[in-house]
Amino acid sequence: MDNLEKYGNIIEGILQQYAALPYRYGDVNTFVIVSQDRKHFLLMDEGWQDDLRVYGVITHVELRQDKIWIQRDGIEDGITSELLEAGISKDKIVLGFQSPEIRQYTEFAIN
């Protein structure tokens, strides 16, 4: 198993755990969506909370070249910490939601 396949399995497993958690209010479902090429992983909410429509991407993780790009991270404690706990090193994680100017000051990969 190559690193990208390993990373994809880890990411999908983490997101599936979040999707299995019941939504606190309303009739809202949480889904994990994986692109056909297994390079994009999304955690999404869809449904209704009273009269309010709930729809959107909570987390988007992309596998690009040999790195994990976190494009959006709406998980309360962040998916980054869970990736680190799974044994993925900081030099393999890019905080894509941070501007390139800011990334150089993080402990993570720049690109």
C-alpha positions in Angstrom: 0.0 0.0 0.0 1.5 3.4 -1.0 1.3 6.4 1.2 -1.5 8.1 -0.6 -3.7 5.0 -0.3 -2.8 4.8 3.4 -3.6 8.5 3.9 -6.9 8.1 2.1 -7.9 5.2 4.3 -7.0 7.1 7.4 -8.9 10.3 6.3 -12.0 8.3 5.3 -12.0 6.5 8.6 -11.8 9.7 10.6 -14.5 11.3 8.6 -16.8 8.2 8.9 -16.5 8.4 12.7 -17.8 12.0 12.5 -20.5 11.1 10.1 -21.8 8.4 12.5 -22.3 11.0 15.3 -26.0 12.0 15.6 -26.7 15.7 14.7 -27.9 17.5 17.9 -30.8 19.4 16.5 -33.3 19.0 13.7 -33.4 16.5 10.8 -29.8 16.8 9.5 -27.8 14.0 8.0 -24.0 14.0 7.8 -22.3 12.3 4.9 -18.7 11.4 3.8 -18.2 12.0 0.1 -15.1 10.6 -1.6 -14.2 11.5 -5.1 -13.8 8.7 -7.6 -10.1 9.1 -7.8 -9.9 9.1 -4.0 -8.1 12.5 -3.9 -10.9 14.5 -2.3 -12.7 13.7 1.0 -15.6 15.8 2.2 -17.7 15.7 5.4 -21.0 17.4 4.7 -24.3 18.3 6.5 -27.7 18.3 4.7 -31.1 18.8 6.2 -33.3 21.1 8.2 -33.1 22.6 11.7 -36.6 23.9 12.3 -37.2 26.3 9.4 -33.5 26.7 8.7 -31.8 24.9 5.8 -28.6 23.2 6.8 -26.3 22.4 3.9 -22.6 22.7 3.6 -19.1 21.3 3.7 -17.7 20.8 7.2 -14.3 19.5 6.2 -12.5 19.1 2.8 -9.2 17.2 2.7 -7.3 16.7 -0.6 -4.5 14.4 -1.5 -2.1 16.4 -3.7 1.2 14.9 -4.9 2.5 13.3 -1.7 0.8 15.5 0.9 -2.5 15.9 2.7 -4.0 19.3 2.0 -6.6 20.4 4.5 -8.7 22.8 2.5 -11.4 23.4 5.1 -11.6 22.2 8.7 -14.8 22.7 10.5 -14.4 19.8 12.9 -14.4 21.2 16.5 -10.9 20.1 17.5 -9.6 19.9 13.9 -8.8 16.9 11.7 -5.1 17.9 11.9 -4.7 16.6 15.4 -6.4 13.3 14.5 -4.0 12.9 11.5 -1.1 13.4 13.8 -2.4 10.9 16.2 -2.7 8.4 13.3 1.0 8.8 12.8 1.1 11.2 9.9 4.0 13.6 10.2 3.6 17.4 10.1 5.8 17.7 7.0 3.1 15.7 5.1 0.2 18.0 6.1 -0.5 21.4 4.4 -2.9 23.8 6.0 -4.4 24.9 2.7 -7.0 27.1 4.4 -4.1 29.3 5.6 -2.6 31.8 3.1 0.8 30.9 1.7 2.3 33.8 3.6 1.0 32.4 6.9 1.9 28.8 6.2 5.6 29.4 6.6 5.1 30.2 10.2 3.2 27.0 11.1 4.9 23.8 12.0 3.4 22.1 8.9 4.4 21.8 5.3 4.2 24.9 3.2 3.1 23.1 -0.1 
